[in-house]
Amino acid sequence: MYSFNGRFNHQLDAKNRIRIPAKFKADLGTDYKFAFGPNKSIYVMPFSEYRKILDSFGDVSYFDDEMQEAISDFTAMVYDVTEDNQGRVVIPGELKDFAEIDKDIVITGAASFLRIESLKNFEERNKHKDVKSVFAKLKALKTDN
């Protein structure tokens, strides 16, 4: 299990590159993926988390057109990531446009993955949140285990 937590403000350089914060690098590993996320965000997934998603597709029949289409749509939204010699990664243009990223970004831990979004969208999404509402949502996840 991963423990991605915390928030880091960064900026894209002139070539649309970022460095993943050192705090996250050990758990993220060297083989990780970028993917479209909700609310105009980019998910950063360790390969093992991506593998769990693929495994969750189970034994979908090759003849189930609807499910095969959904799987194809999802996997088409996932990008391989390659770091340069200085540990920088390029955010693909399609993801950058989707997430409305100009220059300023926020990278947040989300337990088993990371989330990248524009500072503007992050601030807009969070401007009315308070600790009480966050805890209320998390309380709904509680089970009797």
Secondary structure, 3 states (H helix, E strand, C coil): CCCECCEEEEECCCCCEEECCHHHHHHHCCCEEEEEECCCEEEEEEHHHHHHHHHHCCCCCCCCHHHHHHHHHHHHCEEECCCCCCCEEECCHHHHHHCCCCCEEEEEECECCEEEEEHHHHHHHHCCCCHHHHHHHHHCCCCCC
